[in-house]
Amino acid sequence: MVGRFGSFGPVVRIGPNELSFASEDALKTIHNPGPNGGHFTKQGTIESLLAKLIWAAPNLLTTTDKTAHKRLRTALQPAFTAKALMEQEDIVQHHVGRAVDNLGKALNEEKVINISDHFARMIWSIVGDLSFGEPLLHDQMSAYEKLKFTYGKGAPLLELFQFLTEIPIFGGLAKLPVMIVPHIFRVPKNFLLMNQLRDCIDRQGGRKDFLTAILAAKESAGLTQAEILSNSALFAMVGYDTSATTLSAMFYHVLREPDHYHKIQHEVRAAYTSLAEISAQSVLRLPYLNACVQETLRLLPPINGRGSHRISPGATIDGLYVPKGVNVSADIWTIQRRALADKFRPDRWIDNGPGTAFEHDVRTSYRPFLVGPRVCIGREMALQSIRLTVAKVAFAFDMEMANRDSFVWERDAGNDYVWHDYNIMVRKAL
């Protein structure tokens, strides 16, 4: 899409009834129009149809009604407050610590390891433990990876269905191929059976995690058991995919250009004398590490597919009136990579005052977690896990990227609805 926007300007027609925008104003208008703006709904998009097949009950991702979405978000917000994150840190620290131990053993025993796999297993354990009160089994992780594989391979077909749904004659028929194979999309419903969820609830005791926070708000918000299960599964799946992808993407960048990794190591090793000292609060005081996280999310936002599409209510977007019923989107990848911003330059988040190379950066266009009422509710939890992992890995290991010359993320990784087919191979530094 970057090439298309470069050729045709900030708005491109990509379907019979579909427009894609590449401006910060368009992003705000579509996702955060304000009280006087129209409601850009997900209802009517191909994602809305898929959501009904995938999820057993409404959740924050699938709910299209504004009032219903606000009710859910209000009920679930207590799980993601600063206080909740502090209470949940012990769970995150436990799994990060185990992952660092396992990574150390693997680096000692094998010449080359796939660090992406290590990060994926760690994040899966973290989000499962926080969402359900116990780590999810790795066969459940395999089931989700199969779902991702299905989406990845089927994405071109889904794109065709989206195209056909915009043609009046074929619109209804185009939805049938998706609707007649719902078993392909049922994986989230099988994460936990309802009786297993009840067992998790009964075992909560004094734990502090997503589930305890949600249960505390259950009565006042009128949440059903099905809604609790649906949202817990959502947190596990989305939290897993975005966090694991971001960790792999970050180590891809900092190991591909090793000076970045060495700077992180110097910063971390100057701040701590042991792994045990590294905490969620203290890593916030590491400017270069945090700048690398921000720069990774700018260049490689974990989700930049069709999941952010909306239907216009009849509104003006970036100076262009878009009639009611037109499918619209704001391309975050392009918005965050405007002129001269394609390089991994963490310094842009540190030294950006007058007279610097980055003084004219439009930092308000940095929106990897979207904007408005549907901004990612779990973003701080994800960042907590990412920062802790990067700090502990950098403190513990001198390593280098083994497939530096053969793997280029933008060329070799797939990106349909989510990133896939990426493997960051590492070894001990020579």
Residue pairs with C-beta under 8 A, 6 or more apart in sequence:
1 12
1 14
1 20
1 22
1 331
1 333
1 334
2 333
2 334
2 337
4 12
4 14
5 12
5 22
5 331
5 334
10 21
10 22
10 23
10 26
10 318
11 19
11 20
11 21
11 22
11 26
11 317
11 318
11 320
12 19
12 20
12 22
13 19
14 20
15 162
15 163
15 166
15 327
16 163
16 166
16 167
17 166
17 325
17 326
17 327
18 162
18 166
18 309
18 326
18 327
18 328
18 329
19 317
19 322
19 326
19 327
19 328
19 329
20 328
20 329
20 330
20 331
21 27
21 30
21 317
21 318
21 328
21 329
21 330
21 331
22 330
22 331
22 334
22 335
23 318
23 330
23 335
24 335
24 362
24 364
24 365
24 367
25 317
25 318
26 317
26 318
26 328
26 330
27 330
27 332
27 335
27 365
27 367
27 371
28 371
28 372
29 37
29 40
29 315
29 316
29 317
29 318
30 40
30 310
30 317
30 328
30 329
30 330
31 40
31 308
31 310
31 330
31 370
31 371
31 372
31 374
32 371
32 372
32 373
33 39
33 40
33 315
33 372
37 315
38 312
38 313
38 314
38 315
39 66
39 313
40 310
40 311
40 312
40 313
40 315
40 328
41 64
41 310
41 311
41 313
42 48
42 51
42 62
42 64
42 309
42 310
42 311
43 64
43 311
44 311
44 325
44 327
45 162
45 306
45 309
45 310
45 311
45 327
46 158
46 161
46 162
46 165
46 178
46 306
46 309
47 306
47 307
47 309
48 62
48 64
49 175
49 178
49 179
50 158
50 178
50 185
51 61
51 62
52 62
53 178
53 179
53 182
53 185
53 186
54 62
54 185
54 186
54 187
54 188
54 189
55 61
55 62
55 188
55 189
55 230
55 233
55 234
56 188
56 189
56 226
56 229
56 230
57 224
57 226
57 227
57 229
57 230
58 68
58 72
58 227
58 230
59 72
59 227
59 230
59 231
59 233
59 234
60 69
60 72
60 73
60 76
60 231
60 234
60 374
60 377
61 234
61 238
63 69
63 72
66 373
69 373
69 374
70 373
71 221
71 222
72 221
72 223
72 227
72 231
73 373
73 377
74 217
74 221
75 214
75 217
75 218
75 220
75 221
75 223
76 213
76 214
76 217
76 231
76 377
77 377
78 84
78 213
78 214
78 216
78 217
79 209
79 210
79 213
79 214
80 213
80 377
80 378
80 380
80 381
82 380
84 208
84 213
85 280
85 380
85 381
85 384
86 280
86 281
87 208
88 130
88 208
88 209
88 210
88 381
89 279
89 280
89 384
91 126
91 129
91 130
91 209
92 126
92 130
92 280
92 384
92 385
92 388
93 279
93 388
95 122
95 125
95 126
95 129
95 135
96 122
96 126
96 385
96 388
96 389
96 392
97 275
97 392
98 122
98 125
99 118
99 119
99 121
99 122
99 389
100 275
100 392
100 393
100 396
102 118
103 113
103 115
103 118
103 393
103 396
103 397
104 396
104 397
106 113
106 118
107 113
107 397
107 399
107 426
107 427
107 428
111 427
112 402
112 425
112 426
112 427
113 425
113 426
113 427
114 423
114 424
114 425
115 248
115 251
115 424
115 425
115 426
116 244
116 248
116 422
116 423
116 424
117 423
119 244
119 247
119 248
119 251
119 389
120 141
120 240
120 244
121 138
121 141
122 389
123 239
123 240
123 243
123 244
123 247
123 385
124 135
124 136
124 138
124 141
124 240
124 244
125 135
125 136
126 239
126 243
126 385
127 136
127 235
127 236
127 239
127 240
127 243
128 134
128 135
128 136
128 140
128 236
129 135
129 209
130 209
130 210
130 211
130 235
130 239
130 381
131 209
131 210
131 211
131 232
131 233
131 235
131 236
131 239
132 191
132 192
132 197
132 200
132 211
132 232
132 236
133 200
133 201
133 203
133 204
133 207
133 209
133 211
133 212
134 200
134 203
136 191
136 236
140 191
141 240
143 187
143 190
144 187
144 237
144 240
146 187
147 185
147 187
147 188
148 241
148 418
148 420
149 420
150 184
151 158
151 416
151 417
151 418
152 414
152 416
152 417
152 420
152 421
155 305
155 416
155 417
157 177
158 178
158 306
158 416
159 306
161 174
161 175
161 177
161 178
162 306
162 327
164 170
164 171
164 173
164 174
165 171
165 174
165 175
166 327
167 174
188 230
188 233
188 234
188 237
189 233
191 232
191 233
191 236
191 237
192 200
192 229
192 232
192 233
194 225
194 226
194 229
197 225
197 228
197 229
197 232
198 225
200 211
201 211
201 215
204 211
204 212
204 215
210 232
210 235
211 228
211 232
214 223
214 228
214 231
214 232
215 228
217 223
218 228
235 378
238 378
239 378
239 381
239 382
241 302
241 303
241 418
241 419
242 302
242 303
242 376
242 382
243 302
243 382
243 385
243 386
245 300
245 302
245 418
245 419
245 422
246 293
246 296
246 297
246 300
246 302
246 382
246 386
247 386
247 389
247 390
248 422
248 424
249 296
249 299
249 300
249 302
249 409
249 419
249 422
250 292
250 293
250 296
250 386
250 390
251 390
251 393
251 401
251 424
251 426
252 401
252 407
252 409
252 422
252 424
253 260
253 292
253 295
253 296
253 299
253 344
254 260
254 261
254 264
254 292
255 261
255 399
255 400
255 401
255 404
255 424
255 426
256 401
256 404
257 344
258 400
260 292
260 344
260 346
261 394
263 288
264 286
264 288
264 289
264 292
264 390
264 394
265 394
265 395
265 398
267 286
267 287
267 288
267 289
268 278
268 286
268 289
268 391
268 394
268 395
269 394
269 395
271 282
271 285
271 286
272 278
272 282
272 391
272 395
275 392
275 395
275 396
278 388
278 391
278 392
278 395
279 388
280 384
280 387
280 388
283 289
283 290
283 387
283 388
283 391
284 290
284 387
286 387
286 391
287 350
288 346
288 350
289 387
289 390
289 391
289 394
290 349
290 387
291 346
291 347
291 348
291 349
291 350
292 346
292 390
293 383
293 386
293 387
293 390
294 346
294 349
294 366
295 344
295 345
295 346
295 348
295 349
296 344
297 366
297 368
298 336
298 337
298 341
298 366
298 368
299 336
299 337
299 342
299 344
300 409
300 419
301 332
301 333
301 336
301 368
302 368
302 418
302 419
303 417
303 418
304 331
304 332
304 333
304 415
305 415
305 416
305 417
305 418
306 329
306 417
307 417
308 329
308 330
308 332
308 370
309 327
309 328
309 329
310 327
310 328
310 329
311 325
311 326
311 327
311 328
312 322
312 323
312 324
312 325
312 326
312 327
312 328
313 324
314 321
314 322
314 323
314 324
315 321
315 322
316 322
317 328
322 328
332 367
332 368
332 370
335 365
335 367
336 365
336 366
336 367
336 368
338 362
338 365
341 348
341 361
345 358
347 357
347 358
348 357
348 358
348 361
351 358
352 358
352 359
352 361
352 363
353 359
369 375
369 376
369 379
370 376
376 382
397 428
398 428
398 429
399 426
399 427
399 428
399 429
400 426
400 427
400 428
400 429
400 430
401 424
401 425
401 426
402 425
402 426
402 427
403 423
403 424
403 425
407 422
407 423
407 424
407 425
409 422
412 421
412 422
413 419
413 420
413 421
413 422
414 420
414 421
